């Protein structure tokens, strides 16, 4: 994906954020301010996508043997914590405003939400055709075809949600302007905050699990797939992690039923690596062993 398009989306949405905060404060609209803070979180997500693309192009070094592959998850984890804290504050402010209503300038909401809706829709269009365009060319990736870029897809979905939220603010502004329903503003803010908290919680959970190297739920299926090969007696010291949205690392010790030539073992392991692609494994490290190690625990319980 051309970096210029991502930078254009960042500039476009940053302008929306500045305008919504200024006019939200002038118009006394919590909905506009909360929408601006939501957009801020999404701009950070797009910046992360850009940084991830830049760092993906960097090769591993002797100091950074894995490269900078975890930068995406680390930044996403930090941003989701910030976004969660911000939305809790907005939620508190909205409930307070609902209990003690204040007049809201509906025309500001209508104008700014209209601009935000158009800008967000344009951003969605800019990202729509390129969710599959960016590929990871790191040397350790052994997939022939790259998966969908989840980083860019996440940014795309956030912007798509922004367009819907801006449309909601626009409708709220219309109701306030024509019917003087000021309570609509904090109600929309509460709904936006709850939605954003729900989305942030999913990102926070996924990034935390990634940083803690928590194994995906399909580990049992992976083990069963490997053991389905008749040449294999058992498998142990299994490790699996997902350091980024596009990478899954797997390693294990494979106990063979009988001694084989190196060429035959290599051929078997090539078949296993091909099978592992079905589970989105991008890098597999397999160690062949004799039946001497058959009784080892499948999961490494010491510092292997």
Secondary structure as UniProt FT lines:
FT   HELIX           3..26
FT   TURN            27..28
FT   HELIX           30..56
FT   TURN            65..70
FT   HELIX           71..99
FT   HELIX           106..128
FT   TURN            129..133
FT   TURN            139..140
FT   HELIX           150..179
FT   HELIX           183..211
FT   TURN            212..213
FT   TURN            217..218
FT   HELIX           219..227
FT   TURN            230..231
FT   STRAND          232..244
FT   TURN            245..246
FT   STRAND          247..256
FT   HELIX           262..276
FT   HELIX           277..279
FT   STRAND          283..289
FT   HELIX           291..293
FT   TURN            294..295
//
